[in-house]
């Protein structure tokens, strides 16, 4: 996936495009799932809360003075 495509998804998600939000969630779902494990066991409530927080962050994230979106993921 290119940086430009991911940026387009973010822009669409920030405009309220539900499909774009869903696509971004699908991309990051493995990371969210991994961070939803507590003491080695998956916690569904934690997963749901992380997804809600992630959607909030997508909607409120501000891109400033950077063209390469991958710099935000380091």
Kinemage of the C-alpha trace (Angstrom):
@kinemage 1
@onewidth
@group {chain A} dominant
@subgroup {mainchain}
@vectorlist {calphas} color= white
{ca unk a 1} P 0.000 0.000 0.000
{ca unk a 2} L 1.345 3.405 -0.910
{ca unk a 3} L 1.617 6.383 1.396
{ca unk a 4} L -0.572 8.362 -0.998
{ca unk a 5} L -3.367 5.771 -0.851
{ca unk a 6} L -3.283 5.654 2.960
{ca unk a 7} L -3.362 9.450 3.067
{ca unk a 8} L -6.399 9.434 0.749
{ca unk a 9} L -8.115 6.998 3.104
{ca unk a 10} L -7.324 9.220 6.090
{ca unk a 11} L -8.633 12.291 4.272
{ca unk a 12} L -11.848 10.477 3.322
{ca unk a 13} L -12.246 9.127 6.873
{ca unk a 14} L -11.831 12.604 8.310
{ca unk a 15} L -14.628 13.783 6.007
{ca unk a 16} L -16.869 11.091 7.528
{ca unk a 17} L -16.562 8.319 4.926
{ca unk a 18} L -17.522 5.172 6.838
{ca unk a 19} L -15.997 2.863 4.232
{ca unk a 20} L -12.644 4.640 4.561
{ca unk a 21} L -12.770 4.322 8.347
{ca unk a 22} L -13.541 0.615 7.956
{ca unk a 23} L -10.653 0.170 5.539
{ca unk a 24} L -8.215 1.849 7.920
{ca unk a 25} L -9.496 -0.310 10.786
{ca unk a 26} L -8.953 -3.414 8.638
{ca unk a 27} L -5.376 -2.341 7.915
{ca unk a 28} L -4.567 -1.784 11.570
{ca unk a 29} L -6.745 -4.560 13.044
{ca unk a 30} L -3.801 -6.944 13.630
{ca unk a 31} L -2.020 -4.281 15.695
{ca unk a 32} L -5.200 -3.438 17.627
{ca unk a 33} L -5.852 -7.150 18.228
{ca unk a 34} L -2.279 -7.675 19.444
{ca unk a 35} L -2.653 -4.823 21.920
{ca unk a 36} L -5.981 -6.223 23.145
{ca unk a 37} L -4.343 -9.196 24.800
{ca unk a 38} L -3.996 -8.988 28.558
{ca unk a 39} L -1.823 -11.599 30.261
{ca unk a 40} L -1.770 -13.561 27.013
{ca unk a 41} L -5.571 -13.681 26.623
{ca unk a 42} L -7.642 -11.717 24.143
{ca unk a 43} L -9.937 -9.187 25.827
{ca unk a 44} L -12.918 -8.280 23.635
{ca unk a 45} L -13.811 -5.211 25.713
{ca unk a 46} L -10.265 -3.891 25.372
{ca unk a 47} L -10.402 -4.512 21.611
{ca unk a 48} L -13.648 -2.573 21.332
{ca unk a 49} L -12.294 0.332 23.376
{ca unk a 50} L -9.105 0.461 21.293
{ca unk a 51} L -11.164 0.501 18.086
{ca unk a 52} L -13.284 3.374 19.409
{ca unk a 53} L -10.192 5.328 20.438
{ca unk a 54} L -8.531 4.589 17.091
{ca unk a 55} L -11.549 5.951 15.194
{ca unk a 56} L -11.487 9.064 17.374
{ca unk a 57} L -7.789 9.524 16.601
{ca unk a 58} L -8.370 9.094 12.864
{ca unk a 59} L -11.026 11.795 12.901
{ca unk a 60} L -8.902 14.236 14.906
{ca unk a 61} L -5.418 13.601 13.533
{ca unk a 62} L -3.744 16.621 11.942
{ca unk a 63} L -1.136 16.239 9.219
{ca unk a 64} L 1.320 19.107 9.375
{ca unk a 65} L 4.434 19.790 7.328
{ca unk a 66} L 5.059 16.182 6.377
{ca unk a 67} L 4.387 14.403 3.118
{ca unk a 68} L 5.423 10.861 4.096
{ca unk a 69} L 2.662 9.415 6.262
{ca unk a 70} L 4.847 6.490 7.317
{ca unk a 71} L 6.886 8.847 9.497
{ca unk a 72} L 3.934 8.903 11.885
{ca unk a 73} L 4.065 5.146 12.368
{ca unk a 74} L 7.647 4.901 13.636
